[in-house]
Amino acid sequence: MAATEHDGRKHHIGIKKGEVGRYALLPGDPGRVEAIASRFANPRQVAQRREYTTWVGEVDGVPVACTSTGIGGPSTAIAVEELVDIGVDTFIRVGTSGSMQPQIKPGSIGVISGAIRDEGTSRHYLPMEFPAVADLDVTIALREAAQSSGFPSYVGVAQSKDSFYGQHAPERMPIADDLKRRWTAWMAGGAICSEMEAATLYIVAATLGVRAGGTMLILGNPEQRPMTAAEEAACDINRVIDVGVDGLRRLIAADRASGRLAR
């Protein structure tokens, strides 16, 4: 059981059972939570502690939540553990990432079907041989939403890393050769983008028996050159927010049709 205070609130996220429904969107940035929740009916803030800001509302009459996780695996794992403990069973990560393929341009939408476990948190849950994969129903809903968005979209594997600057400035690191070799290998394997939370989310979800998926706004380029003004203009965070909320809406509709929502 996740750490709980005397009033039933979870120690880190500051929420208790009954304040959220079964579905949660997970941005990293607390500053994006209100923007995401503005797409809900009756949005309202229920908690703010550390990196964890939570708003709730309804999507098509179903209670939903949006909780920020902060950056990286450790804080993401804490958020998921505590949200599951108060009844959440479906998670959609909504965030940003860096392109890992030359044909994937800034402003594209990525739907993350699986993640390279190039981080440390998930090692505390399952052996490294266990794959970090998204739930199929969540992925299908997000793929449909991305395809309907009108923006270029890709379904594929993300690299989940622990060190932002290990990727962006590998030449400064004593293990530069290894970092560059691994980056080249991930690209050769077809990874579509690099981010910092998906692998942890998927492995923690698998361990706890809940569903998870993710969608990313893809920024930058594999060469890590500065983006042009036109490329920067294409990187509107609202693109992926709209895809995430639309994907959630489609998933709720599918769950209602299958009877899952009533269980």
CORWOHU-V905344 format. One record per residue. RES is the residue in three letters. SS is DSSP state (h for helix, s for strand, l for the rest). Layout:
res->{RES	RES}
ss->{SS	SS}
This chain:
res->{MET	ALA	ALA	THR	GLU	HIS	ASP	GLY	ARG	LYS	HIS	HIS	ILE	GLY	ILE	LYS	LYS	GLY	GLU	VAL	GLY	ARG	TYR	ALA	LEU	LEU	PRO	GLY	ASP	PRO	GLY	ARG	VAL	GLU	ALA	ILE	ALA	SER	ARG	PHE	ALA	ASN	PRO	ARG	GLN	VAL	ALA	GLN	ARG	ARG	GLU	TYR	THR	THR	TRP	VAL	GLY	GLU	VAL	ASP	GLY	VAL	PRO	VAL	ALA	CYS	THR	SER	THR	GLY	ILE	GLY	GLY	PRO	SER	THR	ALA	ILE	ALA	VAL	GLU	GLU	LEU	VAL	ASP	ILE	GLY	VAL	ASP	THR	PHE	ILE	ARG	VAL	GLY	THR	SER	GLY	SER	MET	GLN	PRO	GLN	ILE	LYS	PRO	GLY	SER	ILE	GLY	VAL	ILE	SER	GLY	ALA	ILE	ARG	ASP	GLU	GLY	THR	SER	ARG	HIS	TYR	LEU	PRO	MET	GLU	PHE	PRO	ALA	VAL	ALA	ASP	LEU	ASP	VAL	THR	ILE	ALA	LEU	ARG	GLU	ALA	ALA	GLN	SER	SER	GLY	PHE	PRO	SER	TYR	VAL	GLY	VAL	ALA	GLN	SER	LYS	ASP	SER	PHE	TYR	GLY	GLN	HIS	ALA	PRO	GLU	ARG	MET	PRO	ILE	ALA	ASP	ASP	LEU	LYS	ARG	ARG	TRP	THR	ALA	TRP	MET	ALA	GLY	GLY	ALA	ILE	CYS	SER	GLU	MET	GLU	ALA	ALA	THR	LEU	TYR	ILE	VAL	ALA	ALA	THR	LEU	GLY	VAL	ARG	ALA	GLY	GLY	THR	MET	LEU	ILE	LEU	GLY	ASN	PRO	GLU	GLN	ARG	PRO	MET	THR	ALA	ALA	GLU	GLU	ALA	ALA	CYS	ASP	ILE	ASN	ARG	VAL	ILE	ASP	VAL	GLY	VAL	ASP	GLY	LEU	ARG	ARG	LEU	ILE	ALA	ALA	ASP	ARG	ALA	SER	GLY	ARG	LEU	ALA	ARG}
ss->{l	l	l	s	l	l	l	l	l	s	l	l	l	l	l	l	l	l	l	l	l	l	s	s	s	s	l	l	l	h	h	h	h	h	h	h	h	l	l	l	s	s	s	s	s	s	s	s	s	l	l	s	s	s	s	s	s	s	s	l	l	s	s	s	s	s	s	l	l	l	l	l	h	h	h	h	h	h	h	h	h	h	h	h	h	l	l	l	l	s	s	s	s	s	s	s	s	s	s	l	l	l	l	l	l	l	l	s	s	s	s	s	s	s	s	s	s	s	l	l	h	h	h	h	l	l	l	l	l	l	l	s	s	l	l	h	h	h	h	h	h	h	h	h	h	h	h	h	l	l	l	l	s	s	s	s	s	s	s	s	s	l	l	h	h	h	h	h	l	h	h	h	l	l	l	h	h	h	h	h	h	h	h	h	h	h	h	h	l	l	l	l	s	s	s	l	l	h	h	h	h	h	h	h	h	h	h	h	l	l	s	s	s	s	s	s	s	s	s	l	l	l	l	l	l	l	l	l	h	h	h	h	h	h	l	l	h	h	h	h	h	h	h	h	h	h	h	h	h	h	h	h	h	h	h	h	h	h	l	h	h	h	l}
